[in-house]
Amino acid sequence: MSVPTGGHRVFAALYDRVLDPVERRVLGPRRAALVGGLTGRVLDVGAGTGANLPYYRDADEVIALEPDPAMRRRLHDRAGSCAVPLTVSGAGADALPATDGSVDAVVFTLVLCTVPDPARALGEAHRVLRPGGRLVAIEHVVGHGRPATWRRRLAPLWERMAAGCRLDRDTEAAVTAAGFVPGAVERFPATPSWGPIGAMVQLTATRA
Ligand SMILES: C[S@@+](CC[C@H](N)C(=O)[O-])C[C@H]1O[C@@H](n2cnc3c(N)ncnc32)[C@H](O)[C@@H]1O
């Protein structure tokens, strides 16, 4: 789904409020563990309203990319919560604004569900990362069994309701297919495990 002129205003207005209980209970501590120790030059792709910003601690520089103007306004508002030098950009995942091998870490949180072409986004991450650079992600995925079957059925309707978010992505497989060397993987439920975003994965991978 392409970003409408003016952005997804309702989605942007509701995003932090709707996610707040899950942020406090599950996602916040995971974001801190995932991005807190990243060093060097970090790209946060689809940074949204800036939920990761308060957790960057050791990076030399964070470049937060957000193509949706309604989300990006909120990202700017939250810039002060970032303790390391921050640049905000409107670039998207399909053409990352960095030269080959110039980035130390790429962050995707709740983004590979939404980008129109995850294989291309991961290919771009692979291109811009230096050898040994890290890809880190927290994403909801299609999962397995009966919940996966109904997530696939619900995906087209959900995509229209949730600003392009797809329930049927298999992000672990996509990361491996993009040529990354898989690292730590944790699968966990953020909501009841049968829910639309019940199957989540936190992963790290390395660019060989
Ligand atoms: C569910 S939000 C996640 C925001 C944030 N990363 C977080 O963890 O809360 C998904 C974000 O992906 C952004 N997005 C959509 N298409 C994109 C694209 N092609 N490239 C980069 N970001 C995109 C949306 O604008 C939205 O801000």
The ligand as an SDF file (V2000), in Angstrom:
LIG
                    3D

 27 29  0  0  0  0  0  0  0  0999 V2000
    3.5820   -0.3180   12.5280 C   0  0  0  0  0  0  0  0  0  0  0  0
    4.5600    1.0730   12.1960 S   0  0  0  0  0  0  0  0  0  0  0  0
    6.0270    0.7380   13.1460 C   0  0  0  0  0  0  0  0  0  0  0  0
    6.7160    1.9760   13.5810 C   0  0  0  0  0  0  0  0  0  0  0  0
    7.9580    1.7870   14.4610 C   0  0  0  0  0  0  0  0  0  0  0  0
    9.0280    1.1380   13.7440 N   0  0  0  0  0  0  0  0  0  0  0  0
    7.6650    1.0450   15.7160 C   0  0  0  0  0  0  0  0  0  0  0  0
    8.4030    0.1180   16.0570 O   0  0  0  0  0  0  0  0  0  0  0  0
    6.7140    1.4080   16.4310 O   0  0  0  0  0  0  0  0  0  0  0  0
    5.0980    0.7520   10.5370 C   0  0  0  0  0  0  0  0  0  0  0  0
    5.8480    1.9110    9.9410 C   0  0  0  0  0  0  0  0  0  0  0  0
    6.3950    1.5590    8.6740 O   0  0  0  0  0  0  0  0  0  0  0  0
    6.3160    2.6930    7.8440 C   0  0  0  0  0  0  0  0  0  0  0  0
    6.4330    2.3280    6.4310 N   0  0  0  0  0  0  0  0  0  0  0  0
    5.4520    2.0110    5.5600 C   0  0  0  0  0  0  0  0  0  0  0  0
    5.9570    1.7820    4.3370 N   0  0  0  0  0  0  0  0  0  0  0  0
    7.2920    1.9770    4.4370 C   0  0  0  0  0  0  0  0  0  0  0  0
    8.3620    1.9090    3.5180 C   0  0  0  0  0  0  0  0  0  0  0  0
    8.1810    1.5700    2.2480 N   0  0  0  0  0  0  0  0  0  0  0  0
    9.5940    2.1780    3.9670 N   0  0  0  0  0  0  0  0  0  0  0  0
    9.8120    2.5090    5.2660 C   0  0  0  0  0  0  0  0  0  0  0  0
    8.8350    2.5830    6.1800 N   0  0  0  0  0  0  0  0  0  0  0  0
    7.5980    2.3140    5.7770 C   0  0  0  0  0  0  0  0  0  0  0  0
    4.9620    3.2640    8.1850 C   0  0  0  0  0  0  0  0  0  0  0  0
    4.8310    4.5970    7.7480 O   0  0  0  0  0  0  0  0  0  0  0  0
    4.9440    3.1130    9.6920 C   0  0  0  0  0  0  0  0  0  0  0  0
    5.4650    4.2270   10.3440 O   0  0  0  0  0  0  0  0  0  0  0  0
  1  2  1  0
  2  3  1  0
  2 10  1  0
  3  4  1  0
  4  5  1  0
  5  6  1  0
  5  7  1  0
  7  8  2  0
  7  9  1  0
 10 11  1  0
 11 12  1  0
 11 26  1  0
 12 13  1  0
 13 14  1  0
 13 24  1  0
 14 15  1  0
 14 23  1  0
 15 16  2  0
 16 17  1  0
 17 18  1  0
 17 23  2  0
 18 19  1  0
 18 20  2  0
 20 21  1  0
 21 22  2  0
 22 23  1  0
 24 25  1  0
 24 26  1  0
 26 27  1  0
M  CHG  2   2   1   9  -1
M  END
$$$$
